[in-house]
Amino acid sequence: MAEKDQTEIAAEDQKYNRLTGLKLFAMTSSMVISVDELAPFGKTGAASLFYLLLAGIIWFIPITQIAGEMASIDGWEKGGVFTWVKGPLGDKTGWTAMFYQ
């Protein structure tokens, strides 16, 4: 069995570690729809799906715009939320934002 070189391994890692729109939607909706919420969502029927999709769209559009703007600032492309909040507001606030995220 031939060993894979580093570029093949890195390409496979990128393939599986990529955050797609479906994965992001699933993670966000799982925060809203827990086991406790299944019965009320079942009673409301298809209207609940409409409102969940509407809330998701209203949430995701501004968040993607903000994240894109923050990631395009020089020096802020690495570090995520901690770096973005630490820059203007300080270390303690950056840690708090990262913790609450």
NORSULMO-V13593 format. One record per backbone hydrogen bond with DSSP energy under -1.0 kcal/mol. NH is the residue of the N-H (numbers start at 1). CO is the residue of the C=O. E is the energy in kcal/mol with one decimal. If there is no record, write none. Layout:
nh->NH co->CO e->E
nh->NH co->CO e->E
This chain:
nh->9 co->5 e->-1.9
nh->10 co->6 e->-2.6
nh->11 co->7 e->-2.2
nh->12 co->8 e->-2.1
nh->13 co->9 e->-2.4
nh->14 co->10 e->-2.4
nh->15 co->11 e->-1.8
nh->16 co->12 e->-1.9
nh->17 co->13 e->-2.0
nh->24 co->20 e->-2.3
nh->25 co->21 e->-2.5
nh->26 co->22 e->-2.4
nh->27 co->23 e->-2.4
nh->28 co->24 e->-2.3
nh->29 co->25 e->-2.8
nh->30 co->26 e->-1.8
nh->33 co->29 e->-3.3
nh->34 co->32 e->-1.0
nh->41 co->37 e->-2.0
nh->42 co->38 e->-2.2
nh->43 co->39 e->-1.8
nh->44 co->40 e->-1.6
nh->45 co->41 e->-1.2
nh->48 co->45 e->-1.0
nh->50 co->46 e->-1.7
nh->51 co->47 e->-2.2
nh->52 co->48 e->-2.3
nh->53 co->49 e->-2.6
nh->54 co->50 e->-2.5
nh->55 co->51 e->-2.6
nh->56 co->52 e->-2.4
nh->57 co->53 e->-2.5
nh->58 co->54 e->-2.6
nh->59 co->55 e->-1.9
nh->60 co->56 e->-3.1
nh->61 co->57 e->-2.0
nh->63 co->59 e->-1.6
nh->64 co->60 e->-2.8
nh->65 co->61 e->-1.9
nh->66 co->62 e->-2.6
nh->67 co->63 e->-2.8
nh->68 co->64 e->-2.2
nh->69 co->65 e->-2.1
nh->70 co->66 e->-2.7
nh->71 co->67 e->-2.4
nh->73 co->70 e->-1.1
nh->76 co->73 e->-2.2
nh->84 co->80 e->-2.2
nh->85 co->81 e->-2.4
nh->86 co->82 e->-2.8
nh->87 co->83 e->-1.8
nh->89 co->85 e->-2.2
nh->90 co->86 e->-1.8
nh->94 co->90 e->-2.0
nh->95 co->91 e->-2.6
nh->96 co->92 e->-2.2
nh->97 co->93 e->-2.5
nh->98 co->94 e->-2.1
nh->99 co->95 e->-2.6
nh->100 co->96 e->-2.6
nh->101 co->97 e->-1.4
